[in-house]
Amino acid sequence: MYDQMKQLFLPLILTLCILPSLVFAQQYETIRLNVEKSYFGENEPLPAAKYFMLTGRAAVDIPYMEVEIYPGKGKEDRQAIYTTTWKREIGTPAGDYNIPVNLNLRPGSNYDIAIKYFRAVSDAERAQLKTTLFNNLDNYVDRAFAGSSKKITLTSNNRQMMYDLAAIVDGGMTYYRPRTAIKFEGFSDLVKNQIQQIEGMKLKKGGATVVDAESKVDGRLSYREEVIQSLKNSLHSEVEQYMNVEMYILQDDLRINGYPTEKMRTTLSLNAGYGGAVFNFDGGDFNYGSAPYLGISLPFGRGGVAKPFWNRASFSAGAFLMNFEDVNGYKVSGPIFKVPTYVGLGYRVYKFIKLNASAVFVEDVSGTGAVSGFSNRVEVRPMIGLSAEFNFWMDLAK
């Protein structure tokens, strides 16, 4: 039985290995941005349900760009549904940029497109940004801690304070980007621990260690300033570490609102592959047949914009190109077109490679009922196959 199963599945495995070399990898459609006229290509719609390459000319002082895509309808403060970036390789001159947009846009829809251009930050601008962030953080810390000369209290809670401190940095960086494209994720546990230690701290013992204090109260207040300043220094250090890379600042932006995508024709997929059907799997009496087949698939997800599972899944139907021959040499045909036919489900496992799991309609034409596993002349049996998938369009009535 092992040898028989190997004879069934070996052609399927070979099909999986050979088919990728028979088809071309998916290509990006190139779309050029016309900045002066605020449209793409020759005022043509954007590609739908496939990735595309956005290209254009970047000036020598623009080393970094961002592309944001928004749904065509909604509030002004809505979030982008897709963001991608481009940065010039260090040391390269001005030239064309190529930005892959790995998003399936819905056919016949409108989108708002924002293109942002960034230039390098000067030393003076970097210093000013640091000063602004440091001042904002210091002012927040001063307001966050209250209390008497005996104890320090926190006006909110340490979790809220950590969130607010990160928001100050994030807000201050609105028009800036680090070359690493790493967003500031918040302050470290070291800062969190400092805040927790300061909260509820009693100043009596620490104030007694302050030298040159004119009174115990002055000593406690000086100690209070020291521990809070230590927290500020930690905040400054982590912000400076985050900014210790090449920085960019927003120089210009272009927003194109309500830009359309192309309308799509109804598509069907043609499958060509190899599959086999199991007639009997009763102990050692394993019986099967296999042959190449052709079929069509109708995807469950329209236009490649549904959830990934439904984009890959489809209803499949087709026929084998020749009759089966079982392990004993008996001919197995089909009841309708005189070849085995199938209907079932298909699932695209890799680019153009589809796995078919279906029910195949077969007929014992030996005339003697000799095909093992058959109770009737016509049977429905499980079938599995691998195929290459090719799309073609049809103008069907809507």
Number of C-alpha atoms within 10 A of each C-alpha: 12 8 7 14 13 11 15 19 16 11 19 21 13 12 19 21 11 12 17 15 9 10 14 9 10 10 10 15 14 16 20 19 18 15 14 7 9 14 17 19 15 11 14 13 19 25 23 22 20 20 18 20 17 19 18 15 15 18 13 12 13 20 22 24 24 17 21 18 22 20 20 15 12 9 8 7 6 10 12 14 10 14 15 14 15 15 17 18 9 7 6 9 13 14 12 13 20 17 20 17 20 14 17 16 24 23 22 14 17 20 19 17 20 17 19 17 21 22 20 21 18 13 10 9 13 19 11 12 17 18 13 14 21 21 14 15 19 20 12 15 19 13 10 15 18 15 13 12 19 16 17 18 16 19 13 10 13 17 11 9 18 17 13 15 18 18 15 16 21 17 11 15 16 10 12 20 23 20 16 11 10 9 11 15 11 18 17 12 10 12 19 15 13 16 22 15 11 19 19 16 18 17 22 17 13 16 22 16 13 18 9 8 15 9 12 16 17 16 23 25 21 18 21 22 13 13 17 19 15 13 21 19 15 17 22 19 13 15 19 14 10 14 17 11 12 13 21 22 21 19 15 12 13 14 15 15 18 15 19 21 19 17 16 15 13 15 17 16 18 19 25 22 23 24 24 24 25 20 23 16 13 10 7 10 14 18 22 26 21 25 19 19 22 17 19 21 26 18 21 15 16 17 20 20 17 15 10 10 12 15 17 19 21 22 16 22 22 19 21 26 14 16 21 25 17 19 16 11 11 19 18 25 23 24 17 11 10 16 19 26 25 25 20 18 19 26 21 19 12 12 14 19 22 24 20 28 19 22 19 24 22 26 24 23 18 14 10 9 15 15 26 19 18 17 11 11 17 16 17 20 19 15 22 21 26 29 26 25 21 15 12 10 11 9 8 8 5 4
